[in-house]
C-alpha cells in the first residue's frame, strides 16, 4: 500500500489525505484546491480502486 501511495502525484496524495485522514468532504477539498466537487469525487473514487 505504501508503495502505491508513493507513486501518486503530490496532488493525489494530498486529496487522499484530506479525505480519509482529515475527514474533509469533497466540496471542502474542491474549494481548497479551486476545482469542482466532481473533480475531487472522480479523483478519490479512481484512487480508492487502486
mmJSON file of the N, C-alpha and C atoms, coordinates in Angstrom:
{"data_MODEL":{"atom_site":{
"group_PDB":["ATOM","ATOM","ATOM","ATOM","ATOM","ATOM","ATOM","ATOM","ATOM","ATOM","ATOM","ATOM","ATOM","ATOM","ATOM","ATOM","ATOM","ATOM","ATOM","ATOM","ATOM","ATOM","ATOM","ATOM","ATOM","ATOM","ATOM","ATOM","ATOM","ATOM","ATOM","ATOM","ATOM","ATOM","ATOM","ATOM","ATOM","ATOM","ATOM","ATOM","ATOM","ATOM","ATOM","ATOM","ATOM","ATOM","ATOM","ATOM","ATOM","ATOM","ATOM","ATOM","ATOM","ATOM","ATOM","ATOM","ATOM","ATOM","ATOM","ATOM","ATOM","ATOM","ATOM","ATOM","ATOM","ATOM","ATOM","ATOM","ATOM","ATOM","ATOM","ATOM","ATOM","ATOM","ATOM","ATOM","ATOM","ATOM","ATOM","ATOM","ATOM","ATOM","ATOM","ATOM","ATOM","ATOM","ATOM","ATOM","ATOM","ATOM","ATOM","ATOM","ATOM","ATOM","ATOM","ATOM","ATOM","ATOM","ATOM","ATOM","ATOM","ATOM","ATOM","ATOM","ATOM","ATOM","ATOM","ATOM","ATOM","ATOM","ATOM","ATOM","ATOM","ATOM","ATOM","ATOM","ATOM","ATOM","ATOM","ATOM","ATOM","ATOM","ATOM","ATOM","ATOM","ATOM","ATOM","ATOM","ATOM","ATOM","ATOM","ATOM","ATOM","ATOM","ATOM","ATOM","ATOM","ATOM","ATOM","ATOM","ATOM","ATOM","ATOM","ATOM","ATOM","ATOM","ATOM","ATOM","ATOM","ATOM"],
"id":[1,2,3,4,5,6,7,8,9,10,11,12,13,14,15,16,17,18,19,20,21,22,23,24,25,26,27,28,29,30,31,32,33,34,35,36,37,38,39,40,41,42,43,44,45,46,47,48,49,50,51,52,53,54,55,56,57,58,59,60,61,62,63,64,65,66,67,68,69,70,71,72,73,74,75,76,77,78,79,80,81,82,83,84,85,86,87,88,89,90,91,92,93,94,95,96,97,98,99,100,101,102,103,104,105,106,107,108,109,110,111,112,113,114,115,116,117,118,119,120,121,122,123,124,125,126,127,128,129,130,131,132,133,134,135,136,137,138,139,140,141,142,143,144,145,146,147,148,149,150],
"type_symbol":["N","C","C","N","C","C","N","C","C","N","C","C","N","C","C","N","C","C","N","C","C","N","C","C","N","C","C","N","C","C","N","C","C","N","C","C","N","C","C","N","C","C","N","C","C","N","C","C","N","C","C","N","C","C","N","C","C","N","C","C","N","C","C","N","C","C","N","C","C","N","C","C","N","C","C","N","C","C","N","C","C","N","C","C","N","C","C","N","C","C","N","C","C","N","C","C","N","C","C","N","C","C","N","C","C","N","C","C","N","C","C","N","C","C","N","C","C","N","C","C","N","C","C","N","C","C","N","C","C","N","C","C","N","C","C","N","C","C","N","C","C","N","C","C","N","C","C","N","C","C"],
"label_atom_id":["N","CA","C","N","CA","C","N","CA","C","N","CA","C","N","CA","C","N","CA","C","N","CA","C","N","CA","C","N","CA","C","N","CA","C","N","CA","C","N","CA","C","N","CA","C","N","CA","C","N","CA","C","N","CA","C","N","CA","C","N","CA","C","N","CA","C","N","CA","C","N","CA","C","N","CA","C","N","CA","C","N","CA","C","N","CA","C","N","CA","C","N","CA","C","N","CA","C","N","CA","C","N","CA","C","N","CA","C","N","CA","C","N","CA","C","N","CA","C","N","CA","C","N","CA","C","N","CA","C","N","CA","C","N","CA","C","N","CA","C","N","CA","C","N","CA","C","N","CA","C","N","CA","C","N","CA","C","N","CA","C","N","CA","C","N","CA","C","N","CA","C","N","CA","C"],
"label_alt_id":[null,null,null,null,null,null,null,null,null,null,null,null,null,null,null,null,null,null,null,null,null,null,null,null,null,null,null,null,null,null,null,null,null,null,null,null,null,null,null,null,null,null,null,null,null,null,null,null,null,null,null,null,null,null,null,null,null,null,null,null,null,null,null,null,null,null,null,null,null,null,null,null,null,null,null,null,null,null,null,null,null,null,null,null,null,null,null,null,null,null,null,null,null,null,null,null,null,null,null,null,null,null,null,null,null,null,null,null,null,null,null,null,null,null,null,null,null,null,null,null,null,null,null,null,null,null,null,null,null,null,null,null,null,null,null,null,null,null,null,null,null,null,null,null,null,null,null,null,null,null],
"label_comp_id":["UNK","UNK","UNK","UNK","UNK","UNK","UNK","UNK","UNK","UNK","UNK","UNK","UNK","UNK","UNK","UNK","UNK","UNK","UNK","UNK","UNK","UNK","UNK","UNK","UNK","UNK","UNK","UNK","UNK","UNK","UNK","UNK","UNK","UNK","UNK","UNK","UNK","UNK","UNK","UNK","UNK","UNK","UNK","UNK","UNK","UNK","UNK","UNK","UNK","UNK","UNK","UNK","UNK","UNK","UNK","UNK","UNK","UNK","UNK","UNK","UNK","UNK","UNK","UNK","UNK","UNK","UNK","UNK","UNK","UNK","UNK","UNK","UNK","UNK","UNK","UNK","UNK","UNK","UNK","UNK","UNK","UNK","UNK","UNK","UNK","UNK","UNK","UNK","UNK","UNK","UNK","UNK","UNK","UNK","UNK","UNK","UNK","UNK","UNK","UNK","UNK","UNK","UNK","UNK","UNK","UNK","UNK","UNK","UNK","UNK","UNK","UNK","UNK","UNK","UNK","UNK","UNK","UNK","UNK","UNK","UNK","UNK","UNK","UNK","UNK","UNK","UNK","UNK","UNK","UNK","UNK","UNK","UNK","UNK","UNK","UNK","UNK","UNK","UNK","UNK","UNK","UNK","UNK","UNK","UNK","UNK","UNK","UNK","UNK","UNK"],
"label_asym_id":["A","A","A","A","A","A","A","A","A","A","A","A","A","A","A","A","A","A","A","A","A","A","A","A","A","A","A","A","A","A","A","A","A","A","A","A","A","A","A","A","A","A","A","A","A","A","A","A","A","A","A","A","A","A","A","A","A","A","A","A","A","A","A","A","A","A","A","A","A","A","A","A","A","A","A","A","A","A","A","A","A","A","A","A","A","A","A","A","A","A","A","A","A","A","A","A","A","A","A","A","A","A","A","A","A","A","A","A","A","A","A","A","A","A","A","A","A","A","A","A","A","A","A","A","A","A","A","A","A","A","A","A","A","A","A","A","A","A","A","A","A","A","A","A","A","A","A","A","A","A"],
"label_entity_id":["1","1","1","1","1","1","1","1","1","1","1","1","1","1","1","1","1","1","1","1","1","1","1","1","1","1","1","1","1","1","1","1","1","1","1","1","1","1","1","1","1","1","1","1","1","1","1","1","1","1","1","1","1","1","1","1","1","1","1","1","1","1","1","1","1","1","1","1","1","1","1","1","1","1","1","1","1","1","1","1","1","1","1","1","1","1","1","1","1","1","1","1","1","1","1","1","1","1","1","1","1","1","1","1","1","1","1","1","1","1","1","1","1","1","1","1","1","1","1","1","1","1","1","1","1","1","1","1","1","1","1","1","1","1","1","1","1","1","1","1","1","1","1","1","1","1","1","1","1","1"],
"label_seq_id":[1,1,1,2,2,2,3,3,3,4,4,4,5,5,5,6,6,6,7,7,7,8,8,8,9,9,9,10,10,10,11,11,11,12,12,12,13,13,13,14,14,14,15,15,15,16,16,16,17,17,17,18,18,18,19,19,19,20,20,20,21,21,21,22,22,22,23,23,23,24,24,24,25,25,25,26,26,26,27,27,27,28,28,28,29,29,29,30,30,30,31,31,31,32,32,32,33,33,33,34,34,34,35,35,35,36,36,36,37,37,37,38,38,38,39,39,39,40,40,40,41,41,41,42,42,42,43,43,43,44,44,44,45,45,45,46,46,46,47,47,47,48,48,48,49,49,49,50,50,50],
"pdbx_PDB_ins_code":[null,null,null,null,null,null,null,null,null,null,null,null,null,null,null,null,null,null,null,null,null,null,null,null,null,null,null,null,null,null,null,null,null,null,null,null,null,null,null,null,null,null,null,null,null,null,null,null,null,null,null,null,null,null,null,null,null,null,null,null,null,null,null,null,null,null,null,null,null,null,null,null,null,null,null,null,null,null,null,null,null,null,null,null,null,null,null,null,null,null,null,null,null,null,null,null,null,null,null,null,null,null,null,null,null,null,null,null,null,null,null,null,null,null,null,null,null,null,null,null,null,null,null,null,null,null,null,null,null,null,null,null,null,null,null,null,null,null,null,null,null,null,null,null,null,null,null,null,null,null],
"Cartn_x":[0.817,0.0,0.866,1.917,2.78,3.397,3.826,4.435,3.44,2.2,1.167,0.957,0.918,0.719,1.918,3.114,4.321,4.371,3.705,3.696,2.682,1.839,0.852,1.498,0.869,1.364,1.129,1.776,1.576,0.117,-0.512,-1.922,-2.815,-2.556,-3.354,-3.162,-1.928,-1.655,-2.372,-2.328,-2.964,-4.477,-5.094,-6.544,-6.949,-6.188,-6.5,-6.345,-5.282,-5.055,-6.189,-6.543,-7.61,-8.931,-9.208,-10.482,-10.503,-9.523,-9.542,-9.017,-7.986,-7.378,-7.867,-8.161,-8.631,-10.154,-10.819,-12.284,-12.975,-12.275,-12.882,-13.825,-14.849,-15.799,-15.27,-15.827,-15.422,-15.503,-16.591,-16.794,-15.73,-15.303,-14.272,-12.926,-12.596,-11.334,-11.356,-12.477,-12.611,-12.413,-13.026,-12.896,-11.435,-10.785,-9.385,-8.47,-8.752,-7.894,-8.358,-9.516,-10.005,-10.486,-11.071,-11.619,-13.065,-13.73,-15.129,-15.224,-16.39,-16.651,-16.49,-16.971,-16.895,-15.466,-14.592,-13.176,-12.603,-12.941,-12.461,-13.103,-14.403,-15.124,-14.515,-14.311,-13.726,-12.332,-11.56,-10.189,-10.158,-10.957,-10.994,-11.484,-12.537,-13.086,-12.073,-11.389,-10.384,-9.235,-8.746,-7.608,-7.961,-9.215,-9.636,-9.647,-9.764,-9.827,-8.447,-7.407,-6.036,-5.629],
"Cartn_y":[-1.191,0.0,1.262,1.285,2.467,2.747,1.707,1.902,2.499,2.041,2.583,4.067,4.447,5.845,6.688,6.146,6.886,7.162,6.327,6.504,7.537,8.033,9.047,10.425,11.33,12.701,13.335,14.447,15.15,15.556,16.008,16.421,15.238,14.08,12.892,12.466,12.48,12.124,13.081,14.377,15.388,15.168,14.885,14.661,13.455,12.379,11.188,11.473,12.173,12.506,13.373,14.393,15.291,14.548,13.638,12.911,11.834,10.954,9.8,10.091,10.885,11.098,12.354,13.395,14.641,14.746,13.813,13.769,14.894,15.496,16.587,16.021,16.796,16.414,16.848,16.238,16.591,18.096,18.695,20.133,20.973,20.545,21.275,21.172,19.979,19.777,20.55,20.495,21.205,22.704,23.252,24.689,25.027,24.192,24.397,24.371,23.466,23.296,24.092,24.721,25.529,24.729,23.558,22.704,22.354,21.621,21.247,20.048,19.902,18.739,17.45,17.478,16.3,15.874,16.836,16.532,15.776,16.226,15.563,14.183,14.118,12.857,11.815,12.202,11.291,10.855,11.798,11.521,10.544,10.802,9.932,8.532,8.464,7.165,6.375,7.032,6.372,5.885,6.737,6.381,5.31,5.272,4.272,2.872,2.784,1.469,0.887,1.649,1.168,0.191],
"Cartn_z":[0.0,0.0,0.0,0.817,0.865,-0.494,-1.19,-2.497,-3.468,-3.437,-4.322,-4.041,-2.787,-2.416,-2.842,-2.69,-3.075,-4.569,-5.37,-6.821,-7.289,-6.391,-6.747,-6.803,-7.515,-7.54,-6.172,-5.933,-4.663,-4.492,-5.568,-5.504,-5.14,-5.734,-5.43,-3.98,-3.516,-2.12,-1.175,-1.491,-0.654,-0.595,-1.74,-1.78,-0.94,-1.063,-0.259,1.224,1.592,2.997,3.531,2.787,3.238,3.398,2.489,2.525,3.612,3.595,4.5,5.905,6.023,7.335,8.035,7.251,7.852,7.852,7.174,7.194,6.437,5.485,4.717,3.659,3.319,2.275,0.923,-0.129,-1.486,-1.705,-1.272,-1.5,-0.794,0.373,1.108,0.395,-0.063,-0.766,-2.087,-2.781,-4.055,-3.867,-2.852,-2.577,-2.252,-1.467,-1.097,-2.317,-3.252,-4.421,-5.631,-5.534,-6.643,-7.837,-7.547,-8.605,-8.261,-9.148,-8.899,-7.963,-7.344,-6.492,-7.295,-8.546,-9.398,-9.678,-9.781,-9.997,-8.806,-7.623,-6.402,-6.27,-6.488,-6.39,-7.328,-8.586,-9.554,-9.172,-8.678,-8.263,-7.103,-6.077,-4.886,-5.271,-6.066,-6.468,-7.281,-8.193,-9.007,-8.145,-7.277,-6.427,-5.409,-4.96,-3.985,-4.567,-5.892,-6.52,-6.805,-6.511,-6.764,-5.677],
"occupancy":[1.0,1.0,1.0,1.0,1.0,1.0,1.0,1.0,1.0,1.0,1.0,1.0,1.0,1.0,1.0,1.0,1.0,1.0,1.0,1.0,1.0,1.0,1.0,1.0,1.0,1.0,1.0,1.0,1.0,1.0,1.0,1.0,1.0,1.0,1.0,1.0,1.0,1.0,1.0,1.0,1.0,1.0,1.0,1.0,1.0,1.0,1.0,1.0,1.0,1.0,1.0,1.0,1.0,1.0,1.0,1.0,1.0,1.0,1.0,1.0,1.0,1.0,1.0,1.0,1.0,1.0,1.0,1.0,1.0,1.0,1.0,1.0,1.0,1.0,1.0,1.0,1.0,1.0,1.0,1.0,1.0,1.0,1.0,1.0,1.0,1.0,1.0,1.0,1.0,1.0,1.0,1.0,1.0,1.0,1.0,1.0,1.0,1.0,1.0,1.0,1.0,1.0,1.0,1.0,1.0,1.0,1.0,1.0,1.0,1.0,1.0,1.0,1.0,1.0,1.0,1.0,1.0,1.0,1.0,1.0,1.0,1.0,1.0,1.0,1.0,1.0,1.0,1.0,1.0,1.0,1.0,1.0,1.0,1.0,1.0,1.0,1.0,1.0,1.0,1.0,1.0,1.0,1.0,1.0,1.0,1.0,1.0,1.0,1.0,1.0],
"B_iso_or_equiv":[0.0,0.0,0.0,0.0,0.0,0.0,0.0,0.0,0.0,0.0,0.0,0.0,0.0,0.0,0.0,0.0,0.0,0.0,0.0,0.0,0.0,0.0,0.0,0.0,0.0,0.0,0.0,0.0,0.0,0.0,0.0,0.0,0.0,0.0,0.0,0.0,0.0,0.0,0.0,0.0,0.0,0.0,0.0,0.0,0.0,0.0,0.0,0.0,0.0,0.0,0.0,0.0,0.0,0.0,0.0,0.0,0.0,0.0,0.0,0.0,0.0,0.0,0.0,0.0,0.0,0.0,0.0,0.0,0.0,0.0,0.0,0.0,0.0,0.0,0.0,0.0,0.0,0.0,0.0,0.0,0.0,0.0,0.0,0.0,0.0,0.0,0.0,0.0,0.0,0.0,0.0,0.0,0.0,0.0,0.0,0.0,0.0,0.0,0.0,0.0,0.0,0.0,0.0,0.0,0.0,0.0,0.0,0.0,0.0,0.0,0.0,0.0,0.0,0.0,0.0,0.0,0.0,0.0,0.0,0.0,0.0,0.0,0.0,0.0,0.0,0.0,0.0,0.0,0.0,0.0,0.0,0.0,0.0,0.0,0.0,0.0,0.0,0.0,0.0,0.0,0.0,0.0,0.0,0.0,0.0,0.0,0.0,0.0,0.0,0.0],
"pdbx_formal_charge":[null,null,null,null,null,null,null,null,null,null,null,null,null,null,null,null,null,null,null,null,null,null,null,null,null,null,null,null,null,null,null,null,null,null,null,null,null,null,null,null,null,null,null,null,null,null,null,null,null,null,null,null,null,null,null,null,null,null,null,null,null,null,null,null,null,null,null,null,null,null,null,null,null,null,null,null,null,null,null,null,null,null,null,null,null,null,null,null,null,null,null,null,null,null,null,null,null,null,null,null,null,null,null,null,null,null,null,null,null,null,null,null,null,null,null,null,null,null,null,null,null,null,null,null,null,null,null,null,null,null,null,null,null,null,null,null,null,null,null,null,null,null,null,null,null,null,null,null,null,null],
"auth_seq_id":[1,1,1,2,2,2,3,3,3,4,4,4,5,5,5,6,6,6,7,7,7,8,8,8,9,9,9,10,10,10,11,11,11,12,12,12,13,13,13,14,14,14,15,15,15,16,16,16,17,17,17,18,18,18,19,19,19,20,20,20,21,21,21,22,22,22,23,23,23,24,24,24,25,25,25,26,26,26,27,27,27,28,28,28,29,29,29,30,30,30,31,31,31,32,32,32,33,33,33,34,34,34,35,35,35,36,36,36,37,37,37,38,38,38,39,39,39,40,40,40,41,41,41,42,42,42,43,43,43,44,44,44,45,45,45,46,46,46,47,47,47,48,48,48,49,49,49,50,50,50],
"auth_comp_id":["UNK","UNK","UNK","UNK","UNK","UNK","UNK","UNK","UNK","UNK","UNK","UNK","UNK","UNK","UNK","UNK","UNK","UNK","UNK","UNK","UNK","UNK","UNK","UNK","UNK","UNK","UNK","UNK","UNK","UNK","UNK","UNK","UNK","UNK","UNK","UNK","UNK","UNK","UNK","UNK","UNK","UNK","UNK","UNK","UNK","UNK","UNK","UNK","UNK","UNK","UNK","UNK","UNK","UNK","UNK","UNK","UNK","UNK","UNK","UNK","UNK","UNK","UNK","UNK","UNK","UNK","UNK","UNK","UNK","UNK","UNK","UNK","UNK","UNK","UNK","UNK","UNK","UNK","UNK","UNK","UNK","UNK","UNK","UNK","UNK","UNK","UNK","UNK","UNK","UNK","UNK","UNK","UNK","UNK","UNK","UNK","UNK","UNK","UNK","UNK","UNK","UNK","UNK","UNK","UNK","UNK","UNK","UNK","UNK","UNK","UNK","UNK","UNK","UNK","UNK","UNK","UNK","UNK","UNK","UNK","UNK","UNK","UNK","UNK","UNK","UNK","UNK","UNK","UNK","UNK","UNK","UNK","UNK","UNK","UNK","UNK","UNK","UNK","UNK","UNK","UNK","UNK","UNK","UNK","UNK","UNK","UNK","UNK","UNK","UNK"],
"auth_asym_id":["A","A","A","A","A","A","A","A","A","A","A","A","A","A","A","A","A","A","A","A","A","A","A","A","A","A","A","A","A","A","A","A","A","A","A","A","A","A","A","A","A","A","A","A","A","A","A","A","A","A","A","A","A","A","A","A","A","A","A","A","A","A","A","A","A","A","A","A","A","A","A","A","A","A","A","A","A","A","A","A","A","A","A","A","A","A","A","A","A","A","A","A","A","A","A","A","A","A","A","A","A","A","A","A","A","A","A","A","A","A","A","A","A","A","A","A","A","A","A","A","A","A","A","A","A","A","A","A","A","A","A","A","A","A","A","A","A","A","A","A","A","A","A","A","A","A","A","A","A","A"],
"auth_atom_id":["N","CA","C","N","CA","C","N","CA","C","N","CA","C","N","CA","C","N","CA","C","N","CA","C","N","CA","C","N","CA","C","N","CA","C","N","CA","C","N","CA","C","N","CA","C","N","CA","C","N","CA","C","N","CA","C","N","CA","C","N","CA","C","N","CA","C","N","CA","C","N","CA","C","N","CA","C","N","CA","C","N","CA","C","N","CA","C","N","CA","C","N","CA","C","N","CA","C","N","CA","C","N","CA","C","N","CA","C","N","CA","C","N","CA","C","N","CA","C","N","CA","C","N","CA","C","N","CA","C","N","CA","C","N","CA","C","N","CA","C","N","CA","C","N","CA","C","N","CA","C","N","CA","C","N","CA","C","N","CA","C","N","CA","C","N","CA","C","N","CA","C","N","CA","C"],
"pdbx_PDB_model_num":[1,1,1,1,1,1,1,1,1,1,1,1,1,1,1,1,1,1,1,1,1,1,1,1,1,1,1,1,1,1,1,1,1,1,1,1,1,1,1,1,1,1,1,1,1,1,1,1,1,1,1,1,1,1,1,1,1,1,1,1,1,1,1,1,1,1,1,1,1,1,1,1,1,1,1,1,1,1,1,1,1,1,1,1,1,1,1,1,1,1,1,1,1,1,1,1,1,1,1,1,1,1,1,1,1,1,1,1,1,1,1,1,1,1,1,1,1,1,1,1,1,1,1,1,1,1,1,1,1,1,1,1,1,1,1,1,1,1,1,1,1,1,1,1,1,1,1,1,1,1]
}}}
